[in-house]
Amino acid sequence: MREDTALDQLRRWQESGGRWSVLARGTGTVTIALLTCDTGEEVDRMSSDSPALLAYLGERTSSEEDLPAAAGPVQRPMPVARDRDTTGRPRNARPRDALGRPLPSGAPGIPTMPDDLDLTPADALLQAQRLLDDGLPFHAHEVLEAAWKAAPADERELWRGLAQLAVGLTHAHRGNTTGAERLLLRSAERIGSYEHRAPHGIAAGRLSTWARTEAARLGGDPTGDVPMPRLTT
């Protein structure tokens, strides 16, 4: 990682909605995992000895910690009270835009899917497709992720691949081509393994090919628009 680009890369990742976590610190070096905005899945890693990057990080270990004040000693962030549901699970009450990026508190946003979403596979596919067609891949990913968590063991990796496909689309439309390429390729691998046994009319073979094609196209033309796919045959 070149010194003059390390900090820029981390900032671009965070500004596009991605998260990061410090994996290791050495004497004047740091290794950082670049994570997806939603599931926190590792997409890439970067290692650098950039003084600018090290100064930017300070003592922080993740993007969830606030930047230190411009002057004075580095401050540890105060614990933040989180909105929780009746079972005690945390809810993200912060408004988000159409691509799932956090907005300032109180700003108008696009409602996300409920935490307790419970749909049949057919309804999940129908709702996810409608959201994709409406240009809302982040919201489609929430539907597909709920289906993944509820799926029987023999279908789980297929639904996980579909959720990753929607997250890849989200990153592509945010302009984060690195994350988009990697997630689309991971989704293609998972979905493709179901090519000859996909349930619920899921077009596994076509979707796997589509994801690989779009990932390759993003690598050659990162400014190009990524179309929304059809999930079923």
Secondary structure, DSSP 8 states (H G I E B T S, - for coil): --HHHHHHHHHHHHHTT-EEEEEEE-SS-EEEEEE-SSS--EEEEEEE--HHHHHHHTT--BTTS----SSSS----------B-TTS-B---S-B-TT--B--TT--------TT----HHHHHHHHHHHHHTT-HHHHHHHHHHHHHHS-TTTHHHHHHHHHHHHHHHHHHHT-HHHHHHHHHHHHHHHHTTTTT-STTB-HHHHHHHHHHHHHHHHH-TTS-------B-
